[in-house]
Amino acid sequence: MPTVKILGSGCSNCRKLEAVAREAAANANVQAEFVKVTDMKDILAYDLMSTPGLVINEKLVSSGRIPTVAEVQKWLVP
């Protein structure tokens, strides 16, 4: 089961990113564990320049924007 982490302070873009990621997982029939990372020290450990960030299985796949559902699906199902 993939682990999907949403990196950010909990702002509206972070919530949108989480909704997109959950929709992508549902569309791809992928059971994923969703984790919100809000602690700045933990966020900076992923070396991202701006939030929101999306990490799938400990790999930073997106930062500073909200990817499309189709993009997230490609990352979830390689």
PDB file of N, CA, C and O in Angstrom, chain B, residues numbered from 101:
ATOM      1  N   MET B 101       0.855  -1.182   0.000  1.00  0.00           N
ATOM      2  CA  MET B 101       0.000   0.000   0.000  1.00  0.00           C
ATOM      3  C   MET B 101       0.897   1.240   0.000  1.00  0.00           C
ATOM      4  O   MET B 101       1.755   1.383   0.871  1.00  0.00           O
ATOM      5  N   PRO B 102       0.704   2.132  -0.969  1.00  0.00           N
ATOM      6  CA  PRO B 102       1.534   3.333  -1.018  1.00  0.00           C
ATOM      7  C   PRO B 102       1.212   4.289   0.131  1.00  0.00           C
ATOM      8  O   PRO B 102       0.083   4.342   0.620  1.00  0.00           O
ATOM      9  N   THR B 103       2.215   5.028   0.542  1.00  0.00           N
ATOM     10  CA  THR B 103       2.030   6.074   1.532  1.00  0.00           C
ATOM     11  C   THR B 103       2.095   7.408   0.805  1.00  0.00           C
ATOM     12  O   THR B 103       3.067   7.703   0.111  1.00  0.00           O
ATOM     13  N   VAL B 104       1.051   8.209   0.971  1.00  0.00           N
ATOM     14  CA  VAL B 104       0.952   9.515   0.318  1.00  0.00           C
ATOM     15  C   VAL B 104       1.026  10.571   1.409  1.00  0.00           C
ATOM     16  O   VAL B 104       0.205  10.591   2.327  1.00  0.00           O
ATOM     17  N   LYS B 105       2.018  11.448   1.300  1.00  0.00           N
ATOM     18  CA  LYS B 105       2.169  12.518   2.295  1.00  0.00           C
ATOM     19  C   LYS B 105       1.877  13.863   1.655  1.00  0.00           C
ATOM     20  O   LYS B 105       2.360  14.172   0.566  1.00  0.00           O
ATOM     21  N   ILE B 106       1.076  14.652   2.353  1.00  0.00           N
ATOM     22  CA  ILE B 106       0.767  16.011   1.940  1.00  0.00           C
ATOM     23  C   ILE B 106       1.612  16.917   2.835  1.00  0.00           C
ATOM     24  O   ILE B 106       1.432  16.938   4.052  1.00  0.00           O
ATOM     25  N   LEU B 107       2.535  17.666   2.223  1.00  0.00           N
ATOM     26  CA  LEU B 107       3.419  18.543   2.986  1.00  0.00           C
ATOM     27  C   LEU B 107       2.892  19.969   2.919  1.00  0.00           C
ATOM     28  O   LEU B 107       2.724  20.524   1.832  1.00  0.00           O
ATOM     29  N   GLY B 108       2.633  20.557   4.071  1.00  0.00           N
ATOM     30  CA  GLY B 108       2.182  21.941   4.095  1.00  0.00           C
ATOM     31  C   GLY B 108       1.570  22.294   5.430  1.00  0.00           C
ATOM     32  O   GLY B 108       1.381  21.444   6.300  1.00  0.00           O
ATOM     33  N   SER B 109       1.266  23.570   5.566  1.00  0.00           N
ATOM     34  CA  SER B 109       0.785  24.088   6.842  1.00  0.00           C
ATOM     35  C   SER B 109      -0.687  23.792   7.098  1.00  0.00           C
ATOM     36  O   SER B 109      -1.179  24.016   8.204  1.00  0.00           O
ATOM     37  N   GLY B 110      -1.388  23.294   6.096  1.00  0.00           N
ATOM     38  CA  GLY B 110      -2.824  23.057   6.245  1.00  0.00           C
ATOM     39  C   GLY B 110      -3.642  24.127   5.552  1.00  0.00           C
ATOM     40  O   GLY B 110      -4.838  24.265   5.811  1.00  0.00           O
ATOM     41  N   CYS B 111      -3.003  24.890   4.667  1.00  0.00           N
ATOM     42  CA  CYS B 111      -3.667  25.967   3.935  1.00  0.00           C
ATOM     43  C   CYS B 111      -4.667  25.396   2.928  1.00  0.00           C
ATOM     44  O   CYS B 111      -4.770  24.179   2.770  1.00  0.00           O
ATOM     45  N   SER B 112      -5.396  26.271   2.254  1.00  0.00           N
ATOM     46  CA  SER B 112      -6.412  25.811   1.312  1.00  0.00           C
ATOM     47  C   SER B 112      -5.791  25.002   0.173  1.00  0.00           C
ATOM     48  O   SER B 112      -6.394  24.025  -0.273  1.00  0.00           O
ATOM     49  N   ASN B 113      -4.612  25.377  -0.310  1.00  0.00           N
ATOM     50  CA  ASN B 113      -3.962  24.609  -1.372  1.00  0.00           C
ATOM     51  C   ASN B 113      -3.564  23.219  -0.885  1.00  0.00           C
ATOM     52  O   ASN B 113      -3.617  22.255  -1.649  1.00  0.00           O
ATOM     53  N   CYS B 114      -3.170  23.113   0.368  1.00  0.00           N
ATOM     54  CA  CYS B 114      -2.826  21.798   0.930  1.00  0.00           C
ATOM     55  C   CYS B 114      -4.063  20.911   0.961  1.00  0.00           C
ATOM     56  O   CYS B 114      -3.985  19.722   0.652  1.00  0.00           O
ATOM     57  N   ARG B 115      -5.194  21.481   1.332  1.00  0.00           N
ATOM     58  CA  ARG B 115      -6.438  20.713   1.371  1.00  0.00           C
ATOM     59  C   ARG B 115      -6.866  20.306  -0.040  1.00  0.00           C
ATOM     60  O   ARG B 115      -7.354  19.195  -0.249  1.00  0.00           O
ATOM     61  N   LYS B 116      -6.680  21.222  -1.018  1.00  0.00           N
ATOM     62  CA  LYS B 116      -7.011  20.882  -2.411  1.00  0.00           C
ATOM     63  C   LYS B 116      -6.125  19.746  -2.902  1.00  0.00           C
ATOM     64  O   LYS B 116      -6.600  18.826  -3.570  1.00  0.00           O
ATOM     65  N   LEU B 117      -4.836  19.810  -2.571  1.00  0.00           N
ATOM     66  CA  LEU B 117      -3.904  18.767  -2.989  1.00  0.00           C
ATOM     67  C   LEU B 117      -4.319  17.419  -2.401  1.00  0.00           C
ATOM     68  O   LEU B 117      -4.288  16.400  -3.091  1.00  0.00           O
ATOM     69  N   GLU B 118      -4.705  17.416  -1.135  1.00  0.00           N
ATOM     70  CA  GLU B 118      -5.140  16.167  -0.514  1.00  0.00           C
ATOM     71  C   GLU B 118      -6.378  15.624  -1.219  1.00  0.00           C
ATOM     72  O   GLU B 118      -6.476  14.417  -1.444  1.00  0.00           O
ATOM     73  N   ALA B 119      -7.319  16.487  -1.569  1.00  0.00           N
ATOM     74  CA  ALA B 119      -8.533  16.049  -2.260  1.00  0.00           C
ATOM     75  C   ALA B 119      -8.194  15.448  -3.623  1.00  0.00           C
ATOM     76  O   ALA B 119      -8.760  14.426  -4.010  1.00  0.00           O
ATOM     77  N   VAL B 120      -7.271  16.081  -4.353  1.00  0.00           N
ATOM     78  CA  VAL B 120      -6.852  15.574  -5.665  1.00  0.00           C
ATOM     79  C   VAL B 120      -6.185  14.208  -5.505  1.00  0.00           C
ATOM     80  O   VAL B 120      -6.462  13.288  -6.275  1.00  0.00           O
ATOM     81  N   ALA B 121      -5.315  14.075  -4.515  1.00  0.00           N
ATOM     82  CA  ALA B 121      -4.601  12.815  -4.294  1.00  0.00           C
ATOM     83  C   ALA B 121      -5.575  11.695  -3.914  1.00  0.00           C
ATOM     84  O   ALA B 121      -5.443  10.566  -4.387  1.00  0.00           O
ATOM     85  N   ARG B 122      -6.545  12.009  -3.064  1.00  0.00           N
ATOM     86  CA  ARG B 122      -7.534  10.997  -2.660  1.00  0.00           C
ATOM     87  C   ARG B 122      -8.395  10.577  -3.857  1.00  0.00           C
ATOM     88  O   ARG B 122      -8.708   9.398  -4.020  1.00  0.00           O
ATOM     89  N   GLU B 123      -8.774  11.555  -4.694  1.00  0.00           N
ATOM     90  CA  GLU B 123      -9.572  11.248  -5.886  1.00  0.00           C
ATOM     91  C   GLU B 123      -8.772  10.366  -6.847  1.00  0.00           C
ATOM     92  O   GLU B 123      -9.311   9.417  -7.418  1.00  0.00           O
ATOM     93  N   ALA B 124      -7.491  10.679  -7.021  1.00  0.00           N
ATOM     94  CA  ALA B 124      -6.631   9.892  -7.915  1.00  0.00           C
ATOM     95  C   ALA B 124      -6.514   8.454  -7.417  1.00  0.00           C
ATOM     96  O   ALA B 124      -6.590   7.514  -8.209  1.00  0.00           O
ATOM     97  N   ALA B 125      -6.331   8.282  -6.125  1.00  0.00           N
ATOM     98  CA  ALA B 125      -6.220   6.938  -5.551  1.00  0.00           C
ATOM     99  C   ALA B 125      -7.526   6.171  -5.739  1.00  0.00           C
ATOM    100  O   ALA B 125      -7.509   4.987  -6.077  1.00  0.00           O
ATOM    101  N   ALA B 126      -8.648   6.837  -5.523  1.00  0.00           N
ATOM    102  CA  ALA B 126      -9.950   6.184  -5.690  1.00  0.00           C
ATOM    103  C   ALA B 126     -10.163   5.793  -7.150  1.00  0.00           C
ATOM    104  O   ALA B 126     -10.625   4.687  -7.432  1.00  0.00           O
ATOM    105  N   ASN B 127      -9.833   6.689  -8.080  1.00  0.00           N
ATOM    106  CA  ASN B 127     -10.008   6.406  -9.509  1.00  0.00           C
ATOM    107  C   ASN B 127      -9.148   5.235  -9.961  1.00  0.00           C
ATOM    108  O   ASN B 127      -9.540   4.469 -10.841  1.00  0.00           O
ATOM    109  N   ALA B 128      -7.964   5.099  -9.349  1.00  0.00           N
ATOM    110  CA  ALA B 128      -7.033   4.032  -9.740  1.00  0.00           C
ATOM    111  C   ALA B 128      -7.240   2.759  -8.915  1.00  0.00           C
ATOM    112  O   ALA B 128      -6.497   1.788  -9.060  1.00  0.00           O
ATOM    113  N   ASN B 129      -8.261   2.776  -8.047  1.00  0.00           N
ATOM    114  CA  ASN B 129      -8.515   1.636  -7.145  1.00  0.00           C
ATOM    115  C   ASN B 129      -7.280   1.278  -6.333  1.00  0.00           C
ATOM    116  O   ASN B 129      -6.953   0.103  -6.162  1.00  0.00           O
ATOM    117  N   VAL B 130      -6.600   2.301  -5.835  1.00  0.00           N
ATOM    118  CA  VAL B 130      -5.392   2.106  -5.027  1.00  0.00           C
ATOM    119  C   VAL B 130      -5.728   2.439  -3.577  1.00  0.00           C
ATOM    120  O   VAL B 130      -6.198   3.534  -3.267  1.00  0.00           O
ATOM    121  N   GLN B 131      -5.477   1.472  -2.698  1.00  0.00           N
ATOM    122  CA  GLN B 131      -5.606   1.736  -1.262  1.00  0.00           C
ATOM    123  C   GLN B 131      -4.320   2.424  -0.833  1.00  0.00           C
ATOM    124  O   GLN B 131      -3.239   1.849  -0.961  1.00  0.00           O
ATOM    125  N   ALA B 132      -4.421   3.625  -0.334  1.00  0.00           N
ATOM    126  CA  ALA B 132      -3.225   4.360   0.078  1.00  0.00           C
ATOM    127  C   ALA B 132      -3.411   4.884   1.488  1.00  0.00           C
ATOM    128  O   ALA B 132      -4.527   5.142   1.939  1.00  0.00           O
ATOM    129  N   GLU B 133      -2.295   5.033   2.165  1.00  0.00           N
ATOM    130  CA  GLU B 133      -2.303   5.650   3.493  1.00  0.00           C
ATOM    131  C   GLU B 133      -1.979   7.123   3.298  1.00  0.00           C
ATOM    132  O   GLU B 133      -0.955   7.456   2.701  1.00  0.00           O
ATOM    133  N   PHE B 134      -2.836   8.005   3.792  1.00  0.00           N
ATOM    134  CA  PHE B 134      -2.633   9.447   3.642  1.00  0.00           C
ATOM    135  C   PHE B 134      -2.139  10.031   4.953  1.00  0.00           C
ATOM    136  O   PHE B 134      -2.710   9.784   6.016  1.00  0.00           O
ATOM    137  N   VAL B 135      -1.064  10.815   4.862  1.00  0.00           N
ATOM    138  CA  VAL B 135      -0.448  11.423   6.046  1.00  0.00           C
ATOM    139  C   VAL B 135      -0.275  12.908   5.771  1.00  0.00           C
ATOM    140  O   VAL B 135       0.239  13.299   4.723  1.00  0.00           O
ATOM    141  N   LYS B 136      -0.708  13.732   6.721  1.00  0.00           N
ATOM    142  CA  LYS B 136      -0.484  15.175   6.602  1.00  0.00           C
ATOM    143  C   LYS B 136       0.768  15.522   7.399  1.00  0.00           C
ATOM    144  O   LYS B 136       0.880  15.182   8.577  1.00  0.00           O
ATOM    145  N   VAL B 137       1.704  16.198   6.749  1.00  0.00           N
ATOM    146  CA  VAL B 137       2.937  16.615   7.411  1.00  0.00           C
ATOM    147  C   VAL B 137       2.889  18.136   7.519  1.00  0.00           C
ATOM    148  O   VAL B 137       2.972  18.842   6.514  1.00  0.00           O
ATOM    149  N   THR B 138       2.753  18.640   8.759  1.00  0.00           N
ATOM    150  CA  THR B 138       2.611  20.082   8.946  1.00  0.00           C
ATOM    151  C   THR B 138       3.790  20.706   9.684  1.00  0.00           C
ATOM    152  O   THR B 138       3.935  21.929   9.695  1.00  0.00           O
ATOM    153  N   ASP B 139       4.628  19.883  10.298  1.00  0.00           N
ATOM    154  CA  ASP B 139       5.781  20.404  11.028  1.00  0.00           C
ATOM    155  C   ASP B 139       6.852  20.864  10.037  1.00  0.00           C
ATOM    156  O   ASP B 139       7.309  20.079   9.206  1.00  0.00           O
ATOM    157  N   MET B 140       7.250  22.132  10.126  1.00  0.00           N
ATOM    158  CA  MET B 140       8.172  22.715   9.142  1.00  0.00           C
ATOM    159  C   MET B 140       9.498  21.962   9.082  1.00  0.00           C
ATOM    160  O   MET B 140      10.081  21.817   8.008  1.00  0.00           O
ATOM    161  N   LYS B 141       9.969  21.491  10.211  1.00  0.00           N
ATOM    162  CA  LYS B 141      11.233  20.745  10.230  1.00  0.00           C
ATOM    163  C   LYS B 141      11.099  19.453   9.403  1.00  0.00           C
ATOM    164  O   LYS B 141      12.000  19.091   8.647  1.00  0.00           O
ATOM    165  N   ASP B 142       9.970  18.775   9.562  1.00  0.00           N
ATOM    166  CA  ASP B 142       9.728  17.547   8.800  1.00  0.00           C
ATOM    167  C   ASP B 142       9.551  17.848   7.312  1.00  0.00           C
ATOM    168  O   ASP B 142      10.011  17.085   6.463  1.00  0.00           O
ATOM    169  N   ILE B 143       8.885  18.958   6.999  1.00  0.00           N
ATOM    170  CA  ILE B 143       8.671  19.348   5.603  1.00  0.00           C
ATOM    171  C   ILE B 143      10.010  19.640   4.930  1.00  0.00           C
ATOM    172  O   ILE B 143      10.253  19.206   3.804  1.00  0.00           O
ATOM    173  N   LEU B 144      10.870  20.372   5.618  1.00  0.00           N
ATOM    174  CA  LEU B 144      12.159  20.751   5.023  1.00  0.00           C
ATOM    175  C   LEU B 144      13.070  19.555   4.800  1.00  0.00           C
ATOM    176  O   LEU B 144      14.001  19.634   4.000  1.00  0.00           O
ATOM    177  N   ALA B 145      12.823  18.460   5.485  1.00  0.00           N
ATOM    178  CA  ALA B 145      13.622  17.244   5.291  1.00  0.00           C
ATOM    179  C   ALA B 145      13.452  16.689   3.880  1.00  0.00           C
ATOM    180  O   ALA B 145      14.294  15.927   3.404  1.00  0.00           O
ATOM    181  N   TYR B 146      12.356  17.073   3.209  1.00  0.00           N
ATOM    182  CA  TYR B 146      12.103  16.593   1.842  1.00  0.00           C
ATOM    183  C   TYR B 146      12.695  17.505   0.773  1.00  0.00           C
ATOM    184  O   TYR B 146      12.536  17.238  -0.418  1.00  0.00           O
ATOM    185  N   ASP B 147      13.375  18.575   1.178  1.00  0.00           N
ATOM    186  CA  ASP B 147      14.082  19.437   0.239  1.00  0.00           C
ATOM    187  C   ASP B 147      13.153  20.045  -0.813  1.00  0.00           C
ATOM    188  O   ASP B 147      13.496  20.098  -1.994  1.00  0.00           O
ATOM    189  N   LEU B 148      11.981  20.503  -0.379  1.00  0.00           N
ATOM    190  CA  LEU B 148      11.105  21.158  -1.334  1.00  0.00           C
ATOM    191  C   LEU B 148      11.217  22.658  -1.193  1.00  0.00           C
ATOM    192  O   LEU B 148      11.485  23.177  -0.110  1.00  0.00           O
ATOM    193  N   MET B 149      11.007  23.355  -2.307  1.00  0.00           N
ATOM    194  CA  MET B 149      11.172  24.803  -2.325  1.00  0.00           C
ATOM    195  C   MET B 149       9.916  25.532  -1.848  1.00  0.00           C
ATOM    196  O   MET B 149      10.012  26.565  -1.186  1.00  0.00           O
ATOM    197  N   SER B 150       8.743  24.999  -2.180  1.00  0.00           N
ATOM    198  CA  SER B 150       7.512  25.643  -1.740  1.00  0.00           C
ATOM    199  C   SER B 150       6.411  24.605  -1.553  1.00  0.00           C
ATOM    200  O   SER B 150       6.425  23.534  -2.159  1.00  0.00           O
ATOM    201  N   THR B 151       5.464  24.956  -0.701  1.00  0.00           N
ATOM    202  CA  THR B 151       4.347  24.049  -0.426  1.00  0.00           C
ATOM    203  C   THR B 151       3.178  24.433  -1.329  1.00  0.00           C
ATOM    204  O   THR B 151       3.167  25.554  -1.838  1.00  0.00           O
ATOM    205  N   PRO B 152       2.220  23.584  -1.549  1.00  0.00           N
ATOM    206  CA  PRO B 152       2.133  22.247  -0.976  1.00  0.00           C
ATOM    207  C   PRO B 152       3.052  21.257  -1.683  1.00  0.00           C
ATOM    208  O   PRO B 152       3.389  21.422  -2.856  1.00  0.00           O
ATOM    209  N   GLY B 153       3.440  20.241  -0.954  1.00  0.00           N
ATOM    210  CA  GLY B 153       4.269  19.194  -1.531  1.00  0.00           C
ATOM    211  C   GLY B 153       3.551  17.858  -1.464  1.00  0.00           C
ATOM    212  O   GLY B 153       2.744  17.608  -0.569  1.00  0.00           O
ATOM    213  N   LEU B 154       3.863  17.007  -2.429  1.00  0.00           N
ATOM    214  CA  LEU B 154       3.270  15.679  -2.471  1.00  0.00           C
ATOM    215  C   LEU B 154       4.395  14.658  -2.505  1.00  0.00           C
ATOM    216  O   LEU B 154       5.261  14.697  -3.379  1.00  0.00           O
ATOM    217  N   VAL B 155       4.370  13.741  -1.537  1.00  0.00           N
ATOM    218  CA  VAL B 155       5.376  12.686  -1.436  1.00  0.00           C
ATOM    219  C   VAL B 155       4.654  11.347  -1.544  1.00  0.00           C
ATOM    220  O   VAL B 155       3.691  11.089  -0.821  1.00  0.00           O
ATOM    221  N   ILE B 156       5.131  10.498  -2.455  1.00  0.00           N
ATOM    222  CA  ILE B 156       4.569   9.154  -2.589  1.00  0.00           C
ATOM    223  C   ILE B 156       5.696   8.169  -2.340  1.00  0.00           C
ATOM    224  O   ILE B 156       6.712   8.172  -3.035  1.00  0.00           O
ATOM    225  N   ASN B 157       5.496   7.321  -1.330  1.00  0.00           N
ATOM    226  CA  ASN B 157       6.519   6.342  -0.931  1.00  0.00           C
ATOM    227  C   ASN B 157       7.888   6.987  -0.736  1.00  0.00           C
ATOM    228  O   ASN B 157       8.899   6.510  -1.250  1.00  0.00           O
ATOM    229  N   GLU B 158       7.891   8.079   0.014  1.00  0.00           N
ATOM    230  CA  GLU B 158       9.112   8.818   0.392  1.00  0.00           C
ATOM    231  C   GLU B 158       9.815   9.498  -0.784  1.00  0.00           C
ATOM    232  O   GLU B 158      10.974   9.891  -0.653  1.00  0.00           O
ATOM    233  N   LYS B 159       9.147   9.646  -1.925  1.00  0.00           N
ATOM    234  CA  LYS B 159       9.731  10.355  -3.061  1.00  0.00           C
ATOM    235  C   LYS B 159       8.905  11.606  -3.315  1.00  0.00           C
ATOM    236  O   LYS B 159       7.696  11.525  -3.528  1.00  0.00           O
ATOM    237  N   LEU B 160       9.563  12.771  -3.292  1.00  0.00           N
ATOM    238  CA  LEU B 160       8.883  14.029  -3.574  1.00  0.00           C
ATOM    239  C   LEU B 160       8.546  14.069  -5.061  1.00  0.00           C
ATOM    240  O   LEU B 160       9.445  14.062  -5.902  1.00  0.00           O
ATOM    241  N   VAL B 161       7.251  14.111  -5.390  1.00  0.00           N
ATOM    242  CA  VAL B 161       6.842  14.098  -6.796  1.00  0.00           C
ATOM    243  C   VAL B 161       6.292  15.441  -7.260  1.00  0.00           C
ATOM    244  O   VAL B 161       6.206  15.686  -8.463  1.00  0.00           O
ATOM    245  N   SER B 162       5.921  16.312  -6.332  1.00  0.00           N
ATOM    246  CA  SER B 162       5.364  17.608  -6.717  1.00  0.00           C
ATOM    247  C   SER B 162       5.554  18.596  -5.582  1.00  0.00           C
ATOM    248  O   SER B 162       5.425  18.247  -4.408  1.00  0.00           O
ATOM    249  N   SER B 163       5.866  19.844  -5.949  1.00  0.00           N
ATOM    250  CA  SER B 163       5.928  20.890  -4.928  1.00  0.00           C
ATOM    251  C   SER B 163       5.544  22.225  -5.533  1.00  0.00           C
ATOM    252  O   SER B 163       5.806  22.499  -6.704  1.00  0.00           O
ATOM    253  N   GLY B 164       4.912  23.056  -4.701  1.00  0.00           N
ATOM    254  CA  GLY B 164       4.563  24.409  -5.108  1.00  0.00           C
ATOM    255  C   GLY B 164       3.400  24.518  -6.074  1.00  0.00           C
ATOM    256  O   GLY B 164       3.144  25.594  -6.615  1.00  0.00           O
ATOM    257  N   ARG B 165       2.690  23.416  -6.299  1.00  0.00           N
ATOM    258  CA  ARG B 165       1.540  23.469  -7.210  1.00  0.00           C
ATOM    259  C   ARG B 165       0.590  22.317  -6.877  1.00  0.00           C
ATOM    260  O   ARG B 165       0.905  21.435  -6.079  1.00  0.00           O
ATOM    261  N   ILE B 166      -0.567  22.355  -7.508  1.00  0.00           N
ATOM    262  CA  ILE B 166      -1.531  21.274  -7.333  1.00  0.00           C
ATOM    263  C   ILE B 166      -1.583  20.500  -8.645  1.00  0.00           C
ATOM    264  O   ILE B 166      -2.107  21.004  -9.638  1.00  0.00           O
ATOM    265  N   PRO B 167      -1.046  19.279  -8.660  1.00  0.00           N
ATOM    266  CA  PRO B 167      -1.058  18.486  -9.892  1.00  0.00           C
ATOM    267  C   PRO B 167      -2.483  18.038 -10.232  1.00  0.00           C
ATOM    268  O   PRO B 167      -3.386  18.110  -9.399  1.00  0.00           O
ATOM    269  N   THR B 168      -2.662  17.580 -11.457  1.00  0.00           N
ATOM    270  CA  THR B 168      -3.975  17.073 -11.861  1.00  0.00           C
ATOM    271  C   THR B 168      -4.187  15.674 -11.291  1.00  0.00           C
ATOM    272  O   THR B 168      -3.242  15.011 -10.862  1.00  0.00           O
ATOM    273  N   VAL B 169      -5.427  15.246 -11.294  1.00  0.00           N
ATOM    274  CA  VAL B 169      -5.762  13.893 -10.839  1.00  0.00           C
ATOM    275  C   VAL B 169      -5.014  12.872 -11.693  1.00  0.00           C
ATOM    276  O   VAL B 169      -4.499  11.880 -11.176  1.00  0.00           O
ATOM    277  N   ALA B 170      -4.957  13.121 -13.015  1.00  0.00           N
ATOM    278  CA  ALA B 170      -4.274  12.184 -13.929  1.00  0.00           C
ATOM    279  C   ALA B 170      -2.787  12.071 -13.607  1.00  0.00           C
ATOM    280  O   ALA B 170      -2.222  10.978 -13.650  1.00  0.00           O
ATOM    281  N   GLU B 171      -2.150  13.205 -13.282  1.00  0.00           N
ATOM    282  CA  GLU B 171      -0.724  13.170 -12.915  1.00  0.00           C
ATOM    283  C   GLU B 171      -0.503  12.314 -11.678  1.00  0.00           C
ATOM    284  O   GLU B 171       0.400  11.477 -11.644  1.00  0.00           O
ATOM    285  N   VAL B 172      -1.334  12.528 -10.659  1.00  0.00           N
ATOM    286  CA  VAL B 172      -1.178  11.791  -9.410  1.00  0.00           C
ATOM    287  C   VAL B 172      -1.416  10.294  -9.646  1.00  0.00           C
ATOM    288  O   VAL B 172      -0.737   9.451  -9.060  1.00  0.00           O
ATOM    289  N   GLN B 173      -2.373   9.979 -10.499  1.00  0.00           N
ATOM    290  CA  GLN B 173      -2.634   8.565 -10.807  1.00  0.00           C
ATOM    291  C   GLN B 173      -1.403   7.918 -11.425  1.00  0.00           C
ATOM    292  O   GLN B 173      -1.077   6.778 -11.096  1.00  0.00           O
ATOM    293  N   LYS B 174      -0.712   8.627 -12.317  1.00  0.00           N
ATOM    294  CA  LYS B 174       0.505   8.081 -12.942  1.00  0.00           C
ATOM    295  C   LYS B 174       1.572   7.814 -11.890  1.00  0.00           C
ATOM    296  O   LYS B 174       2.297   6.823 -11.976  1.00  0.00           O
ATOM    297  N   TRP B 175       1.669   8.691 -10.899  1.00  0.00           N
ATOM    298  CA  TRP B 175       2.664   8.503  -9.841  1.00  0.00           C
ATOM    299  C   TRP B 175       2.291   7.355  -8.912  1.00  0.00           C
ATOM    300  O   TRP B 175       3.160   6.655  -8.391  1.00  0.00           O
ATOM    301  N   LEU B 176       0.989   7.169  -8.712  1.00  0.00           N
ATOM    302  CA  LEU B 176       0.536   6.095  -7.817  1.00  0.00           C
ATOM    303  C   LEU B 176       0.644   4.721  -8.464  1.00  0.00           C
ATOM    304  O   LEU B 176       0.945   3.733  -7.794  1.00  0.00           O
ATOM    305  N   VAL B 177       0.397   4.662  -9.779  1.00  0.00           N
ATOM    306  CA  VAL B 177       0.419   3.399 -10.506  1.00  0.00           C
ATOM    307  C   VAL B 177       1.474   3.505 -11.615  1.00  0.00           C
ATOM    308  O   VAL B 177       1.144   3.833 -12.755  1.00  0.00           O
ATOM    309  N   PRO B 178       2.732   3.231 -11.283  1.00  0.00           N
ATOM    310  CA  PRO B 178       3.805   3.406 -12.280  1.00  0.00           C
ATOM    311  C   PRO B 178       3.685   2.440 -13.443  1.00  0.00           C
ATOM    312  O   PRO B 178       4.511   2.467 -14.356  1.00  0.00           O
TER     313      PRO B 178
END
